[in-house]
Amino acid sequence: MKPASPFLELEEAPRVAVSFDGTALELPEGATLAAALLAAGVGVFRQTPVSGAPRAPFCMMGACFDCLVEIDGVLRQACMVEVTAGLEIRKPQGGDLGPV
């Protein structure tokens, strides 16, 4: 029987060290970064440039851009990235999100 939440399946994967805005996290290797961050309790991935409203994953398939994060200095959609050891993840800074 499948668990009630698909994120619970992430608990079985081996963990790797990453950081999110300077906080060390152990995330399941190979999981999508968006799902892993949500399961780890991260609720805000970025703020909108105009109003500063908080954003987090919405579509989980790369269509909406609400999960944009900066990974090793490059803007990426968290739902389109697999967790690997050593990722340096940050909320995008400033009003210009630039090209993705």
Helices and strands as residue ranges (DSSP letters): G 6-12, E 15-20, E 23-28, H 33-39, E 46-47, E 54-55, E 68-71, E 74-77, G 78-80, E 88-90
